[in-house]
């Protein structure tokens, strides 16, 4: 399989280069040249298949020209070691719980897949890879734990000072070994900008082998499509249409759902739900796409003012903005609305994290405007990862899972960094 740059379809590379480079030289994102379509006959079998069996079919369809069947099975088995249960909250409304992995966030799926695939592709290389990661929270913890101890790979995580929850920070700043954390004086978009500039710097790339494990990397992005296939296969079969509501920040997660749709999964509608960082909802509702400075909110993992994966949304629909707008509806919510939803849903016995609350409200508002739907919203992280916000909103203690509580015992180890590229470049050159 070949991959092309979203900035130039004539620039094409193989899987290894797409994964190891992460970002195209023209700063475009890599996309598969061809998207395989799974037959209805195969999709009809998915309800009787395990998560791993579904994963083998989907990844096999995508990567069979680049990887052996044995490699695909090894990759899927390494990735899908935990469940993604579909939980019914009310009539026609389901929560897809994506927080049962090692760091209790949806990014565990992509991080485990990416680390394993990169390890496979680097097996015969004697060069050390530096993985640069910008994070607003969960990406850092998932990537750090996914790559911890992987031979030949050093991970450098950039995160905005004071804008990541304590638990999220502890999950990537206390590990040591091949994981380094840079505390940037700025916002997430500053971190993301530093990473992108590093990828484009000729001097750095001559000296170092740099790559990314953000969702801009196809190896982080593509495996997220697996839980859409799995969740759809577990929905009741009836005459109702299906909508998926995705709390969105950098828009890689919803782009993975659209990839599943392009592969034949009959999802009728996507809902992109954000906080007040509303660039994409505004676009979907008729405005021009206009990047903005990010605004801090209680759903901090979505505090992104210039979503990197927006070009993928367009590319998945052939560059047709109207088709994108027809398939994806956009909603955005304030902190006050987010907290109110968390309080309302808790009365029925279910605890949402702030991001899941945004997804839930987006789904409910969409279904209120459109009849004959059943819907799934993505609960992307365990509420305990945002313990301070959740406890303040609900007025009760959050019981932390044992593996999450253990991170709090670690000692934070970070390097302070400004948001100036020359300072970051100097740091990388010193490695």
Secondary structure, 3 states (H helix, E strand, C coil): CEEEECCEEEEEEEHHHHHHHCCCCCCCCEEECCCCCCCHHHHCCHHHCCHHHHHHHHHHHHHCCCCCHHHHHHHHHHHCCCCCCEEEEECCEEEEECCCCCCCECHHHHHHHHHHHHHHHCCCCCCCEEEEEEECCHHHHHHHHHHCCCCCEEEEEEEECCCCCHHHHHHHHCCCCCEEEEEECCCHHHHHHHHHHHHHCHHHHHHCEEEECCCCCHHHHHHHHHHHHHHHHHCCCCCCEEEEEEECCCCHHHHHHHHHHHCCCCCCEEEEEECCCCHHHHHHCCCCCCCCCCCCCCCHHHCCCCCCCHHHHHHHCCCCHHHHHHHEEEEECCHHHHHHHHHHHHCCCCCCCHHHHHHHHHHHHHHHHCCCEEEEEEECECHHHHHHHHHHHHCCCCCCCHHHHHHCCCCCCCEEECCCHHHHHHHHHCC
